[in-house]
Amino acid sequence: MVRFPPSSDSEDSEHVAPVVFLQRRPARERVAFTRFDDPDGDASFGGTLDENGEFVPKEEPGAARRARVTTISGSDLSDAELEDEHAQKDAEQKARDRAAKLSLDQLARRGMSRWELEQVLKKREIDDETIRIQLNRLEDVGLLDDHALATYLVSTLQERKGLGSAGIKQELKRKHIPEYDIESALAELHDEEEEARAIELAMKRIRQLSTYDDDVVRRRVHAFLARKGYDGHTINSAISVAMAKHKGFGVRFE
């Protein structure tokens, strides 16, 4: 609520209250509310902005008041105000350009999830709104794609690191890839491929344990495959097949 000074002693006179700037508009315009006082000298008013951003005055009972809204063009703004506007626009553009460069540099090094790239930009003190705009733009042009990244990682983590489904899922969650993208990518894995990979890893590990008895071998290979993210059934099957293939090669198998 803004209270204006009372009107003059003459009941027939009215005075113009100060102009209150409410908002900025595009094309360097402002909306100003000009208040005409009531003749009783009890001038007060309040109001709200409607859904279009226009000021709607709130009249109080017992006072015959008049009001009008005027538009002030950019030419009426002071040089200092215009300079501030230009400086702000320049700063925003520089922030966007910096965010774009940082993003492309990071993506050129390795695939990143939206969350990972967001953390990088935050550490470089890019403001949240600029980050949001930049990430959305990269997604629109296909340079940032959590689903494609998840699909790629499922394949590489299985082949290069020998991870099972659980291990792969854990890695993708660590990158904050959405759950539905993770599940969709994991659906491309086939049980036969995962079991074959587990057998291969088990055989390699058994060769490294050639001086131990079968109980120790089983226990250590089981722990090794569990850390890789294979489930219990796949681990037991892989150990049995691998140990059978290595009978007579320095390991005492039952």
C-alpha positions as CSV (number, residue, x, y, z in Angstrom):
1,M,0.0,0.0,0.0
2,V,1.4,3.4,-1.0
3,R,0.0,6.5,0.9
4,F,0.2,9.8,-1.0
5,P,0.3,13.3,0.6
6,P,-3.2,14.8,1.1
7,S,-4.7,17.1,-1.5
8,S,-4.7,20.8,-1.3
9,D,-7.1,22.7,1.0
10,S,-9.5,23.4,-1.9
11,E,-12.0,20.6,-2.3
12,D,-12.3,21.4,-6.1
13,S,-8.6,20.9,-6.7
14,E,-6.8,17.6,-7.4
15,H,-3.1,16.9,-7.5
16,V,-1.0,14.4,-9.4
17,A,0.8,12.0,-7.1
18,P,4.3,10.8,-7.9
19,V,4.8,8.3,-10.8
20,V,5.7,4.8,-9.7
21,F,7.5,2.6,-12.2
22,L,6.2,-1.0,-12.1
23,Q,8.1,-3.0,-14.7
24,R,10.2,-3.0,-17.8
25,R,8.8,-4.1,-21.2
26,P,10.5,-5.2,-24.4
27,A,11.5,-2.6,-26.9
28,R,12.8,-0.4,-24.1
29,E,9.4,0.5,-22.6
30,R,8.2,1.0,-19.1
31,V,4.7,1.1,-17.7
32,A,4.1,3.9,-15.2
33,F,1.1,4.3,-12.9
34,T,0.0,7.9,-12.6
35,R,-2.3,8.6,-9.6
36,F,-4.9,11.4,-9.3
37,D,-5.8,12.1,-5.7
38,D,-9.3,12.1,-4.3
39,P,-10.7,15.5,-3.2
40,D,-11.1,14.4,0.4
41,G,-7.4,14.2,0.9
42,D,-7.5,10.5,1.9
43,A,-5.4,9.3,-1.0
44,S,-4.2,5.7,-0.8
45,F,-4.2,2.9,-3.3
46,G,-2.9,-0.6,-3.9
47,G,-3.2,-3.0,-6.7
48,T,-1.9,-6.1,-8.5
49,L,-0.5,-7.2,-11.9
50,D,-2.9,-9.2,-14.0
51,E,-2.0,-12.2,-16.2
52,N,-0.8,-9.9,-18.9
53,G,1.5,-8.0,-16.6
54,E,-0.8,-4.9,-16.5
55,F,-1.3,-3.1,-13.2
56,V,-4.9,-3.2,-11.9
57,P,-5.6,-0.6,-9.2
58,K,-7.5,-1.6,-6.1
59,E,-10.0,1.0,-5.0
60,E,-10.9,1.5,-1.4
61,P,-14.4,2.2,-0.2
62,G,-15.5,5.7,0.4
63,A,-13.2,7.5,-2.0
64,A,-13.9,8.7,-5.5
65,R,-10.5,8.1,-7.1
66,R,-9.3,8.2,-10.7
67,A,-6.2,6.6,-12.1
68,R,-4.6,6.0,-15.5
69,V,-1.7,4.0,-16.9
70,T,0.8,5.6,-19.2
71,T,3.6,4.1,-21.3
72,I,7.0,5.7,-21.3
73,S,9.1,4.9,-24.3
74,G,12.8,4.0,-24.2
75,S,13.7,7.5,-25.4
76,D,12.5,8.8,-22.0
77,L,15.0,6.6,-20.2
78,S,18.2,8.2,-18.9
79,D,21.5,7.5,-20.6
80,A,22.7,5.8,-17.4
81,E,19.7,3.4,-17.4
82,L,20.2,2.6,-21.1
83,E,23.8,1.9,-20.5
84,D,22.9,-0.4,-17.6
85,E,20.6,-2.3,-19.9
86,H,23.2,-2.7,-22.6
87,A,25.8,-3.8,-20.0
88,Q,23.4,-6.4,-18.7
89,K,22.7,-7.8,-22.1
90,D,26.4,-7.9,-22.9
91,A,27.1,-9.8,-19.7
92,E,24.3,-12.3,-20.4
93,Q,25.7,-12.9,-23.9
94,K,29.2,-13.4,-22.6
95,A,27.9,-15.9,-20.1
96,R,26.1,-17.8,-22.8
97,D,29.1,-17.9,-25.0
98,R,31.3,-19.1,-22.2
99,A,28.9,-21.8,-21.3
100,A,28.7,-23.0,-24.9
101,K,32.5,-23.1,-25.2
102,L,33.0,-25.0,-21.9
103,S,30.3,-27.5,-22.9
104,L,31.7,-28.3,-26.3
105,D,35.2,-28.6,-24.8
106,Q,34.0,-31.2,-22.3
107,L,31.9,-33.2,-24.7
108,A,34.8,-33.3,-27.2
109,R,36.8,-35.1,-24.5
110,R,34.2,-37.8,-23.5
111,G,30.6,-38.5,-23.4
112,M,28.8,-36.9,-20.5
113,S,25.4,-37.1,-19.0
114,R,23.3,-34.0,-18.6
115,W,23.9,-34.1,-14.8
116,E,27.7,-34.4,-15.3
117,L,27.9,-31.5,-17.6
118,E,25.7,-29.4,-15.3
119,Q,28.1,-30.0,-12.5
120,V,31.1,-28.9,-14.6
121,L,29.3,-25.6,-15.5
122,K,28.3,-25.0,-11.9
123,K,31.9,-25.3,-10.8
124,R,32.8,-22.7,-13.4
125,E,30.3,-20.4,-11.7
126,I,27.9,-20.2,-14.6
127,D,24.5,-19.1,-13.4
128,D,21.6,-21.6,-13.2
129,E,19.5,-20.1,-15.9
130,T,22.3,-19.9,-18.4
131,I,23.1,-23.5,-17.6
132,R,19.5,-24.6,-18.2
133,I,19.4,-22.8,-21.5
134,Q,22.7,-24.3,-22.7
135,L,21.8,-27.9,-21.7
136,N,18.4,-27.7,-23.4
137,R,20.1,-26.3,-26.6
138,L,22.6,-29.2,-26.6
139,E,19.9,-31.7,-26.1
140,D,17.9,-30.2,-29.0
141,V,20.8,-30.6,-31.4
142,G,21.6,-34.1,-30.2
143,L,25.0,-33.3,-28.6
144,L,23.7,-34.2,-25.2
145,D,21.7,-37.5,-25.1
146,D,21.4,-39.5,-21.9
147,H,19.7,-42.4,-23.6
148,A,22.4,-42.7,-26.3
149,L,25.1,-42.4,-23.7
150,A,23.5,-45.2,-21.6
151,T,23.4,-47.5,-24.6
152,Y,27.0,-46.8,-25.5
153,L,28.2,-47.4,-21.9
154,V,26.3,-50.7,-21.6
155,S,28.3,-52.0,-24.5
156,T,31.7,-50.6,-23.5
157,L,31.5,-51.4,-19.8
158,Q,30.7,-55.0,-20.6
159,E,33.4,-55.4,-23.2
160,R,36.2,-53.4,-21.7
161,K,35.6,-53.7,-17.9
162,G,33.8,-57.0,-18.0
163,L,30.9,-55.7,-15.8
164,G,27.7,-57.6,-15.3
165,S,24.2,-56.0,-15.4
166,A,24.3,-54.9,-11.8
167,G,27.8,-53.3,-12.2
168,I,26.8,-51.5,-15.3
169,K,23.6,-50.2,-13.7
170,Q,25.6,-48.9,-10.8
171,E,28.0,-47.0,-13.1
172,L,25.1,-45.4,-15.0
173,K,23.4,-44.4,-11.8
174,R,26.6,-42.7,-10.7
175,K,26.3,-40.5,-13.7
176,H,22.7,-39.7,-12.7
177,I,21.3,-41.0,-16.0
178,P,17.5,-41.3,-15.7
179,E,16.2,-44.7,-14.6
180,Y,14.1,-45.3,-17.8
181,D,17.2,-44.7,-20.0
182,I,19.2,-47.2,-17.9
183,E,16.5,-49.9,-18.1
184,S,16.1,-49.4,-21.8
185,A,19.8,-49.7,-22.4
186,L,20.2,-52.8,-20.2
187,A,17.3,-54.5,-22.1
188,E,19.7,-54.7,-25.0
189,L,21.9,-57.1,-23.0
190,H,21.4,-60.8,-23.7
191,D,21.8,-63.4,-20.9
192,E,23.9,-65.6,-23.2
193,E,26.4,-62.8,-23.8
194,E,26.7,-62.0,-20.1
195,E,27.2,-65.6,-19.1
196,A,29.9,-66.0,-21.8
197,R,31.7,-62.9,-20.5
198,A,31.5,-64.2,-16.9
199,I,33.0,-67.5,-18.0
200,E,35.8,-65.8,-19.8
201,L,36.6,-63.7,-16.7
202,A,36.4,-66.8,-14.4
203,M,38.9,-68.7,-16.6
204,K,41.3,-65.8,-16.5
205,R,41.1,-65.5,-12.8
206,I,41.5,-69.2,-12.3
207,R,44.8,-69.2,-14.2
208,Q,46.0,-66.6,-11.7
209,L,45.1,-68.9,-8.8
210,S,46.8,-72.0,-10.0
211,T,48.6,-72.7,-6.8
212,Y,45.5,-72.7,-4.6
213,D,43.1,-75.5,-3.8
214,D,39.6,-75.7,-5.3
215,D,37.8,-74.2,-2.3
216,V,40.0,-71.1,-2.3
217,V,39.7,-70.8,-6.1
218,R,35.9,-71.0,-5.9
219,R,35.7,-68.4,-3.1
220,R,38.0,-65.9,-4.7
221,V,36.5,-66.2,-8.2
222,H,33.0,-65.8,-6.8
223,A,34.0,-62.6,-5.0
224,F,35.8,-61.3,-8.1
225,L,32.7,-61.8,-10.3
226,A,30.4,-60.4,-7.6
227,R,32.4,-57.2,-7.6
228,K,32.0,-57.0,-11.4
229,G,28.2,-57.0,-10.9
230,Y,27.2,-60.5,-11.9
231,D,24.3,-62.2,-10.2
232,G,24.7,-65.4,-8.1
233,H,23.3,-67.8,-10.7
234,T,25.6,-66.5,-13.5
235,I,28.6,-66.6,-11.1
236,N,28.0,-70.2,-10.1
237,S,27.5,-71.3,-13.6
238,A,30.6,-69.5,-14.9
239,I,32.8,-71.0,-12.1
240,S,31.6,-74.5,-12.8
241,V,32.3,-74.2,-16.5
242,A,35.6,-72.5,-16.1
243,M,36.9,-74.9,-13.5
244,A,35.9,-77.9,-15.6
245,K,37.8,-76.5,-18.6
246,H,41.0,-76.2,-16.5
247,K,41.1,-79.6,-15.0
248,G,44.7,-80.9,-15.0
249,F,46.3,-77.5,-15.5
250,G,47.7,-77.0,-12.1
251,V,44.5,-76.5,-10.1
252,R,43.1,-79.4,-8.0
253,F,39.4,-79.5,-9.0
254,E,36.9,-81.9,-7.7
